[in-house]
Amino acid sequence: MREVYFIKQNKEKWLGIEQVVQGKIKKNPDDLSSLYINLVNDLSFAQTYYPKSNTTVYLNHLSSQIFQKIYKTKRVEENRLIYFFKTEVPLIVYENRRYLIYSFLFFIFFMLIGVLSARYDNDFANLILSEGYVNMTIENIKNGNAVGVYQDGSTWGSTIGITFNNIIVGAKLYIYGIFGGLGTLYLLMHNSIMVGTFQYFFYQHGALGDSARGIWLHGVFEIFSMVVEGMCGLILGTSILFPKTLSRFNSFKNGFKNSFKIFLSTVPFTICAGIIEGYVTRYALNMPLSLNLFIIFGCLGIIGFYYFIYPHIVNRRVKNTINDAIL
């Protein structure tokens, strides 16, 4: 069958499914399942005969949307908050997983710019980190206390101030995505360059090991959350620039709804980062190295699993559940 005829034959059905996805037409779970079966059949046909066509891309996107619509009609018997973190957010992350990859790639690229700039420009660290901070940290390194800056102030006071500041930074990373994603990229660039400069500064002064023992205790949750917040900003910006088959307003509305849910999921990690920085980091050089590594890699395992691996597990589980219900 020629692609043009295939599109003409099914166009009205696909437009009707779009109306269902947008909430303009209400369907019961049985009707949704029937629509899903028909759409999956169309997608399989398109993947076989028009694998590189825009029709296949369109049907794949529409299938994922109706897939989520079906699952949301299922009665949620568990606590709403548990469902949010256990199922809803992972499914949204899975659907938008490419933006997480993009955000990480941008982070690594900008961080390397910070490293190279600090290496070839002796004044770059003063410019990015401030001369006062640099001089204070050099003095701390000479005194054998590379993470001395984290020992200032009370534990609870530091925790509250740090957590509040990190949430504000994360919110800006996300909200500035409304400028077509450029605002998010600018803030991500600024913060990533700072991370790269910060780490190379310690390397230059022979204290990279000590700094890593302290900084990454809280930095794993803090920096990883920053990257996920960058992902949220990219989703928001892309929903405005590339509405696809939706109106620009409806695309923005969907993009905002999904990205905001992912952003909310980072808040517990940001709070944990603040608690660790306020209560634990100050003792980084006094604790056994094994404990440092346990906390650092434990945090990395938790947040990495939640955003990179768990969404695939949830997606597979939900898909199997829907298929069983349909069959």
VOPAGU-2260 file (C-alpha; in pm, 1 decimal, decimal comma):
REM VOPAGU-2260
SITE   aa  ch    i         X         Y         Z
SITE  MET   A    0       0,0       0,0       0,0
SITE  ARG   A    1     132,6     343,9     -90,7
SITE  GLU   A    2     198,2     570,7     207,4
SITE  VAL   A    3     -28,8     846,7      78,3
SITE  TYR   A    4    -323,1     607,2      59,3
SITE  PHE   A    5    -236,7     464,3     403,1
SITE  ILE   A    6    -250,7     814,0     552,5
SITE  LYS   A    7    -573,1     903,7     370,1
SITE  GLN   A    8    -736,9     581,4     485,6
SITE  ASN   A    9    -656,3     634,3     854,4
SITE  LYS   A   10    -631,1    1012,2     891,1
SITE  GLU   A   11    -973,9    1062,2    1049,5
SITE  LYS   A   12    -913,5     785,3    1302,9
SITE  TRP   A   13    -578,6     934,1    1406,4
SITE  LEU   A   14    -724,7    1282,8    1440,3
SITE  GLY   A   15    -998,2    1135,4    1659,1
SITE  ILE   A   16    -735,7     974,1    1883,4
SITE  GLU   A   17    -562,6    1313,0    1911,0
SITE  GLN   A   18    -892,0    1456,9    2036,6
SITE  VAL   A   19    -907,5    1182,9    2299,7
SITE  VAL   A   20    -548,1    1247,2    2409,4
SITE  GLN   A   21    -617,7    1620,7    2442,4
SITE  GLY   A   22    -925,4    1548,0    2656,0
SITE  LYS   A   23   -1170,8    1695,0    2406,7
SITE  ILE   A   24   -1343,6    1358,4    2367,0
SITE  LYS   A   25   -1408,6    1126,2    2661,4
SITE  LYS   A   26   -1371,8     750,0    2626,7
SITE  ASN   A   27   -1413,6     467,5    2875,2
SITE  PRO   A   28   -1121,9     225,9    2938,4
SITE  ASP   A   29   -1259,4     -40,1    2700,7
SITE  ASP   A   30   -1284,6     207,7    2413,2
SITE  LEU   A   31    -936,9     338,1    2490,6
SITE  SER   A   32    -799,7     -14,3    2476,9
SITE  SER   A   33    -965,5     -68,0    2138,2
SITE  LEU   A   34    -814,5     255,0    2005,5
SITE  TYR   A   35    -475,6     151,2    2139,2
SITE  ILE   A   36    -491,0    -187,3    1962,8
SITE  ASN   A   37    -582,8     -22,8    1631,6
SITE  LEU   A   38    -309,8     236,4    1666,1
SITE  VAL   A   39     -44,3     -23,1    1752,6
SITE  ASN   A   40    -145,3    -219,6    1442,6
SITE  ASP   A   41    -108,1      93,9    1229,8
SITE  LEU   A   42     227,9     166,1    1389,7
SITE  SER   A   43     351,4    -189,0    1320,0
SITE  PHE   A   44     242,5    -156,2     957,5
SITE  ALA   A   45     417,3     180,4     921,3
SITE  GLN   A   46     736,3      50,0    1086,2
SITE  THR   A   47     741,9    -237,3     837,0
SITE  TYR   A   48     671,4     -48,3     514,0
SITE  TYR   A   49     770,2     312,9     592,7
SITE  PRO   A   50    1039,4     278,9     863,5
SITE  LYS   A   51    1200,1     620,1     803,5
SITE  SER   A   52     880,0     809,8     736,3
SITE  ASN   A   53     738,0    1098,6     940,5
SITE  THR   A   54     418,6     894,2     956,3
SITE  THR   A   55     598,3     631,9    1165,7
SITE  VAL   A   56     738,4     899,5    1398,3
SITE  TYR   A   57     392,4    1052,8    1435,3
SITE  LEU   A   58     224,2     719,2    1510,9
SITE  ASN   A   59     492,5     626,6    1763,7
SITE  HIS   A   60     437,7     956,4    1947,8
SITE  LEU   A   61      59,3     917,9    1937,7
SITE  SER   A   62      84,3     559,4    2065,2
SITE  SER   A   63     287,4     667,3    2368,1
SITE  GLN   A   64      29,8     936,2    2447,6
SITE  ILE   A   65    -272,6     704,9    2426,1
SITE  PHE   A   66     -71,8     447,9    2623,7
SITE  GLN   A   67     -40,4     692,4    2914,9
SITE  LYS   A   68    -405,3     790,6    2877,6
SITE  ILE   A   69    -512,5     427,8    2921,7
SITE  TYR   A   70    -301,3     380,1    3229,8
SITE  LYS   A   71    -431,3     697,7    3392,2
SITE  THR   A   72    -787,1     565,7    3360,8
SITE  LYS   A   73    -696,1     267,2    3576,6
SITE  ARG   A   74    -803,4     302,0    3934,9
SITE  VAL   A   75    -511,5     399,8    4153,5
SITE  GLU   A   76    -541,4     199,9    4471,2
SITE  GLU   A   77    -220,4     315,2    4634,6
SITE  ASN   A   78    -141,4     643,4    4804,3
SITE  ARG   A   79    -140,1     932,8    4553,5
SITE  LEU   A   80     205,3    1053,3    4662,4
SITE  ILE   A   81     351,0     704,2    4634,7
SITE  TYR   A   82     191,2     663,0    4292,7
SITE  PHE   A   83     338,8     996,4    4181,8
SITE  PHE   A   84     697,6     895,3    4257,1
SITE  LYS   A   85     660,0     523,3    4192,8
SITE  THR   A   86     475,7     527,9    3860,5
SITE  GLU   A   87     372,8     865,7    3720,6
SITE  VAL   A   88     710,2    1043,0    3718,5
SITE  PRO   A   89     906,3     740,6    3586,8
SITE  LEU   A   90     661,5     706,1    3295,3
SITE  ILE   A   91     701,2    1074,1    3207,7
SITE  VAL   A   92    1079,0    1048,8    3236,9
SITE  TYR   A   93    1074,5     745,0    3007,8
SITE  GLU   A   94     872,6     927,6    2743,5
SITE  ASN   A   95    1113,0    1225,5    2758,7
SITE  ARG   A   96    1433,1    1030,0    2825,2
SITE  ARG   A   97    1617,6    1183,5    2530,0
SITE  TYR   A   98    1606,6    1524,9    2701,0
SITE  LEU   A   99    1784,6    1378,2    3002,8
SITE  ILE   A  100    2060,1    1256,7    2771,4
SITE  TYR   A  101    2079,8    1599,1    2606,3
SITE  SER   A  102    2101,9    1772,2    2942,9
SITE  PHE   A  103    2383,4    1543,6    3059,2
SITE  LEU   A  104    2574,9    1596,3    2736,2
SITE  PHE   A  105    2543,7    1973,3    2770,7
SITE  PHE   A  106    2655,4    1949,4    3134,2
SITE  ILE   A  107    2965,3    1748,2    3045,1
SITE  PHE   A  108    3048,7    1977,3    2752,3
SITE  PHE   A  109    3017,6    2296,4    2958,0
SITE  MET   A  110    3205,2    2142,8    3250,8
SITE  LEU   A  111    3495,8    2058,3    3019,5
SITE  ILE   A  112    3495,6    2419,9    2903,4
SITE  GLY   A  113    3539,3    2519,5    3269,0
SITE  VAL   A  114    3826,8    2274,9    3313,3
SITE  LEU   A  115    4009,2    2389,8    2999,5
SITE  SER   A  116    3950,6    2757,9    3074,2
SITE  ALA   A  117    4090,4    2720,4    3427,3
SITE  ARG   A  118    4388,5    2529,7    3291,5
SITE  TYR   A  119    4490,6    2788,4    3030,5
SITE  ASP   A  120    4382,6    3106,7    3212,0
SITE  ASN   A  121    4526,2    3157,3    3560,2
SITE  ASP   A  122    4269,4    3427,2    3641,4
SITE  PHE   A  123    3967,0    3225,2    3532,2
SITE  ALA   A  124    3907,0    3071,3    3877,6
SITE  ASN   A  125    3907,0    3420,0    4034,0
SITE  LEU   A  126    3653,2    3533,2    3776,0
SITE  ILE   A  127    3416,1    3237,5    3822,3
SITE  LEU   A  128    3457,5    3157,7    4193,6
SITE  SER   A  129    3547,5    3510,1    4316,9
SITE  GLU   A  130    3890,1    3619,2    4439,6
SITE  GLY   A  131    3785,8    3612,1    4805,8
SITE  TYR   A  132    3669,5    3250,5    4787,0
SITE  VAL   A  133    3982,2    3144,1    4598,6
SITE  ASN   A  134    4217,0    3304,1    4853,3
SITE  MET   A  135    4024,4    3157,1    5145,4
SITE  THR   A  136    4027,7    2807,2    4992,5
SITE  ILE   A  137    4399,9    2825,7    4914,8
SITE  GLU   A  138    4461,1    2908,1    5280,5
SITE  ASN   A  139    4243,5    2615,5    5387,7
SITE  ILE   A  140    4436,7    2380,8    5157,3
SITE  LYS   A  141    4766,7    2499,4    5306,8
SITE  ASN   A  142    4625,3    2419,9    5651,0
SITE  GLY   A  143    4532,0    2067,9    5535,0
SITE  ASN   A  144    4158,3    2134,8    5540,4
SITE  ALA   A  145    4043,2    2160,6    5178,1
SITE  VAL   A  146    3673,5    2147,5    5272,8
SITE  GLY   A  147    3701,4    2401,8    5554,1
SITE  VAL   A  148    3443,7    2627,8    5390,6
SITE  TYR   A  149    3174,8    2371,1    5474,4
SITE  GLN   A  150    3256,1    2389,7    5845,6
SITE  ASP   A  151    3141,3    2750,0    5886,1
SITE  GLY   A  152    2808,6    2823,9    6052,6
SITE  SER   A  153    2565,0    2600,9    6237,3
SITE  THR   A  154    2446,7    2271,9    6093,7
SITE  TRP   A  155    2077,0    2355,8    6080,1
SITE  GLY   A  156    2135,1    2711,6    5960,2
SITE  SER   A  157    2361,4    2592,0    5679,6
SITE  THR   A  158    2113,7    2321,5    5580,8
SITE  ILE   A  159    1819,9    2561,8    5550,7
SITE  GLY   A  160    2016,7    2825,6    5359,5
SITE  ILE   A  161    2180,1    2577,4    5123,1
SITE  THR   A  162    1857,2    2388,6    5052,0
SITE  PHE   A  163    1659,1    2705,8    4984,7
SITE  ASN   A  164    1930,0    2837,6    4751,6
SITE  ASN   A  165    1953,3    2508,0    4559,6
SITE  ILE   A  166    1576,9    2492,4    4510,8
SITE  ILE   A  167    1577,8    2850,3    4376,6
SITE  VAL   A  168    1862,5    2767,2    4135,5
SITE  GLY   A  169    1678,6    2452,6    4019,3
SITE  ALA   A  170    1353,3    2643,9    3971,2
SITE  LYS   A  171    1530,3    2901,6    3755,3
SITE  LEU   A  172    1692,5    2627,6    3548,1
SITE  TYR   A  173    1347,0    2489,2    3482,5
SITE  ILE   A  174    1136,9    2804,6    3440,0
SITE  TYR   A  175    1389,4    2976,9    3213,8
SITE  GLY   A  176    1315,8    2701,8    2963,9
SITE  ILE   A  177    1014,5    2911,7    2864,9
SITE  PHE   A  178    1254,8    3115,8    2650,5
SITE  GLY   A  179    1276,1    2835,8    2397,5
SITE  GLY   A  180    1517,4    2642,4    2620,0
SITE  LEU   A  181    1789,3    2908,4    2577,5
SITE  GLY   A  182    1750,1    3037,3    2932,9
SITE  THR   A  183    1795,1    2685,8    3067,7
SITE  LEU   A  184    2104,3    2628,2    2855,2
SITE  TYR   A  185    2255,9    2957,2    2972,3
SITE  LEU   A  186    2210,6    2872,5    3341,5
SITE  LEU   A  187    2324,4    2514,1    3285,9
SITE  MET   A  188    2634,5    2648,6    3110,8
SITE  HIS   A  189    2709,7    2888,2    3396,7
SITE  ASN   A  190    2672,9    2624,0    3668,0
SITE  SER   A  191    2854,6    2352,1    3472,1
SITE  ILE   A  192    3151,5    2577,5    3398,3
SITE  MET   A  193    3161,9    2659,5    3769,1
SITE  VAL   A  194    3175,4    2287,5    3857,1
SITE  GLY   A  195    3457,8    2224,6    3609,6
SITE  THR   A  196    3653,7    2528,8    3726,8
SITE  PHE   A  197    3599,2    2435,5    4090,7
SITE  GLN   A  198    3733,8    2084,7    4049,9
SITE  TYR   A  199    4033,1    2189,6    3838,0
SITE  PHE   A  200    4118,2    2458,5    4092,6
SITE  PHE   A  201    4158,5    2191,0    4360,0
SITE  TYR   A  202    4358,4    1975,9    4118,1
SITE  GLN   A  203    4598,3    2266,1    4055,8
SITE  HIS   A  204    4660,9    2297,4    4427,7
SITE  GLY   A  205    4705,6    1925,1    4490,5
SITE  ALA   A  206    4381,9    1879,3    4684,4
SITE  LEU   A  207    4151,8    1712,0    4432,5
SITE  GLY   A  208    4122,6    1393,8    4640,2
SITE  ASP   A  209    4031,9    1575,7    4962,3
SITE  SER   A  210    3787,9    1804,6    4783,4
SITE  ALA   A  211    3616,3    1512,3    4611,3
SITE  ARG   A  212    3573,7    1334,3    4944,4
SITE  GLY   A  213    3375,3    1630,7    5069,7
SITE  ILE   A  214    3215,7    1797,7    4770,9
SITE  TRP   A  215    3064,2    1486,3    4615,4
SITE  LEU   A  216    2905,3    1371,8    4940,8
SITE  HIS   A  217    2629,9    1623,4    4870,3
SITE  GLY   A  218    2728,1    1701,7    4512,0
SITE  VAL   A  219    2592,8    1378,9    4363,3
SITE  PHE   A  220    2232,3    1464,0    4454,2
SITE  GLU   A  221    2282,4    1837,2    4396,6
SITE  ILE   A  222    2450,0    1818,9    4054,7
SITE  PHE   A  223    2241,5    1527,8    3924,5
SITE  SER   A  224    1925,5    1717,2    4025,9
SITE  MET   A  225    2057,6    2022,7    3843,4
SITE  VAL   A  226    2092,8    1816,1    3525,5
SITE  VAL   A  227    1738,6    1678,3    3562,3
SITE  GLU   A  228    1610,6    2033,8    3615,1
SITE  GLY   A  229    1791,7    2125,2    3294,9
SITE  MET   A  230    1603,7    1840,2    3130,4
SITE  CYS   A  231    1276,0    1993,5    3251,3
SITE  GLY   A  232    1367,7    2329,8    3099,6
SITE  LEU   A  233    1450,1    2165,6    2767,0
SITE  ILE   A  234    1113,2    1984,8    2764,9
SITE  LEU   A  235     937,0    2315,1    2833,3
SITE  GLY   A  236    1128,2    2500,1    2562,4
SITE  THR   A  237    1082,8    2225,1    2304,5
SITE  SER   A  238     707,3    2212,5    2367,2
SITE  ILE   A  239     690,1    2577,5    2258,9
SITE  LEU   A  240     924,6    2557,7    1961,8
SITE  PHE   A  241     806,5    2222,8    1821,3
SITE  PRO   A  242     432,8    2167,1    1887,4
SITE  LYS   A  243     416,3    1887,7    1625,9
SITE  THR   A  244      51,9    1801,4    1556,5
SITE  LEU   A  245     -85,1    1999,9    1853,3
SITE  SER   A  246    -160,7    2369,1    1870,3
SITE  ARG   A  247     126,0    2566,0    2025,1
SITE  PHE   A  248     -80,3    2637,4    2336,2
SITE  ASN   A  249    -180,6    2272,9    2390,0
SITE  SER   A  250     177,3    2162,1    2328,8
SITE  PHE   A  251     301,8    2413,8    2586,6
SITE  LYS   A  252      33,7    2303,2    2832,3
SITE  ASN   A  253     135,5    1937,8    2799,5
SITE  GLY   A  254     505,5    2025,9    2816,4
SITE  PHE   A  255     458,4    2235,1    3128,6
SITE  LYS   A  256     248,5    1968,5    3301,2
SITE  ASN   A  257     498,1    1689,4    3237,1
SITE  SER   A  258     813,4    1890,9    3303,4
SITE  PHE   A  259     672,2    2034,8    3625,6
SITE  LYS   A  260     606,2    1684,6    3759,1
SITE  ILE   A  261     964,8    1583,2    3683,4
SITE  PHE   A  262    1089,5    1902,6    3849,8
SITE  LEU   A  263     889,1    1823,3    4163,7
SITE  SER   A  264    1055,5    1481,7    4176,8
SITE  THR   A  265    1397,7    1649,7    4215,6
SITE  VAL   A  266    1296,9    1842,6    4528,8
SITE  PRO   A  267    1347,4    1549,8    4773,8
SITE  PHE   A  268    1695,7    1492,6    4630,5
SITE  THR   A  269    1776,1    1863,2    4661,9
SITE  ILE   A  270    1661,3    1860,5    5024,4
SITE  CYS   A  271    1873,6    1552,3    5095,9
SITE  ALA   A  272    2172,7    1726,2    4933,6
SITE  GLY   A  273    2122,1    2025,1    5164,1
SITE  ILE   A  274    2102,1    1803,3    5473,0
SITE  ILE   A  275    2418,8    1615,4    5375,5
SITE  GLU   A  276    2603,5    1940,3    5302,9
SITE  GLY   A  277    2494,1    2096,6    5629,6
SITE  TYR   A  278    2545,3    1797,8    5860,5
SITE  VAL   A  279    2786,7    1552,7    5694,1
SITE  THR   A  280    3023,7    1730,2    5454,2
SITE  ARG   A  281    3193,6    1922,9    5735,3
SITE  TYR   A  282    3323,0    1588,8    5869,1
SITE  ALA   A  283    3435,1    1458,4    5527,9
SITE  LEU   A  284    3808,6    1446,2    5607,1
SITE  ASN   A  285    3755,2    1296,7    5953,5
SITE  MET   A  286    3551,7     996,6    5844,6
SITE  PRO   A  287    3703,2     679,0    5695,0
SITE  LEU   A  288    3752,1     689,7    5318,0
SITE  SER   A  289    3532,9     381,0    5287,7
SITE  LEU   A  290    3243,3     573,9    5443,1
SITE  ASN   A  291    3297,1     864,7    5202,0
SITE  LEU   A  292    3285,7     627,9    4907,0
SITE  PHE   A  293    2984,0     442,0    5043,6
SITE  ILE   A  294    2782,0     764,6    5071,6
SITE  ILE   A  295    2898,3     903,5    4736,1
SITE  PHE   A  296    2837,2     588,4    4532,3
SITE  GLY   A  297    2525,2     505,8    4732,2
SITE  CYS   A  298    2374,2     843,6    4639,1
SITE  LEU   A  299    2484,6     800,7    4278,3
SITE  GLY   A  300    2327,6     455,4    4265,0
SITE  ILE   A  301    1996,2     579,1    4406,6
SITE  ILE   A  302    1946,2     883,2    4185,2
SITE  GLY   A  303    2100,1     719,8    3877,2
SITE  PHE   A  304    1871,4     420,2    3915,2
SITE  TYR   A  305    1562,5     638,0    3962,3
SITE  TYR   A  306    1610,4     850,1    3651,4
SITE  PHE   A  307    1795,1     616,6    3414,6
SITE  ILE   A  308    1693,6     256,8    3491,5
SITE  TYR   A  309    1368,1     258,6    3688,7
SITE  PRO   A  310    1165,2     438,2    3414,3
SITE  HIS   A  311    1238,3     147,8    3177,0
SITE  ILE   A  312    1127,0    -101,4    3442,6
SITE  VAL   A  313     801,1      86,0    3508,1
SITE  ASN   A  314     729,4     130,0    3138,6
SITE  ARG   A  315     775,9    -242,6    3075,6
SITE  ARG   A  316     561,2    -333,8    3374,5
SITE  VAL   A  317     276,8     -99,9    3278,4
SITE  LYS   A  318     288,4    -209,0    2916,9
SITE  ASN   A  319     260,1    -573,0    3019,7
SITE  THR   A  320     -31,5    -486,0    3247,2
SITE  ILE   A  321    -217,4    -309,2    2966,7
SITE  ASN   A  322    -149,6    -587,5    2717,7
SITE  ASP   A  323    -278,5    -844,5    2966,0
SITE  ALA   A  324    -590,6    -636,6    3022,2
SITE  ILE   A  325    -647,9    -601,1    2648,0
SITE  LEU   A  326    -594,9    -970,2    2577,2
